[in-house]
Amino acid sequence: MPVKLFAKTSGAGKPVILIHGLFGAGDNLGVVARALASDYCVHLLDLRNHGASPHVDTMDYPSMASDVLAYMDDSSLEKAALLGHSMGGKVAMQLALDAPERVTGLIVADIAPVEYPAWHTAVFKGMFAVAEHEIHQRKEADRILAEHVTEPGVRQFLLRNLVRAPEGRYVWRVNLTGIHDSYHKIRLAPMGQVPYAEPVLFVKGERSDYIDSTHQETVLSLFPASQLKVVGGAGHWLHAEKPELFNRIVSRFLSGLND
């Protein structure tokens, strides 16, 4: 059953829905939203178990796609363009495959429609370790997290999910247990019986290994009208690392869509 997603909107014009990745929130794509708001009505969503959206036990791509579709229905959006990063890209792909008549075009940032290895084991260990402690300062959480996650940038990204509870201590705002228990489903590929025929833009970070040449056949089987752009010098968080270039690529693609 769909859950009611938290969302922020800005701008005016044709609708564009932005969908964040694992352990993220809509605000992670705020730079993209601000760049698009002069020409489009931008919808920043928090997916289930993330941000300010409800916590539930079920977390798979059909369910998450149905949440976005329900948001479109509630917002009277007959059609919209979708932009999803990482896990959000898989949600966007699933929605395009499930309800192609509702999606005018699709931008998939640094993810392919394939199953991925369990790359987040250390992240889960670190986040659960933080949850087991009584945290009153963010630097305490960072110290505990650093025992498992060595990259400072990844830790800072994760720590954006740390919020102060009414009793004063810090807690994770994500549904950590729910995400962990569904992680085997989050790793899976989106599935569709019929290819999505409308334009699709895959955008890859040059230094990221989330998209490679072995994925091309699968991509084209599901999205035959797709193209690939590479953001030089960027990794997986390409929209944050090279925002001006990423936003130009996105704007150029969206301006060419017909609905």
Secondary structure, DSSP 8 states (H G I E B T S, - for coil): ------EEEE--SEEEEEE--TT--GGGGHHHHHHHTTTEEEEEE--TTSTTS---S---HHHHHHHHHHHHHHTT-S-EEEEEETHHHHHHHHHHHH-GGGEEEEEEES--SS----TTHHHHHHHHHHHTS-B-SHHHHHHHHHTT---HHHHHHHHTTEEE-TTS-EEESS-HHHHHHTHHHHTS----SS---S-EEEEEETT--SS-GGGHHHHHHH-TTEEEEEETT--TTHHHHSHHHHHHHHHHHHHT---
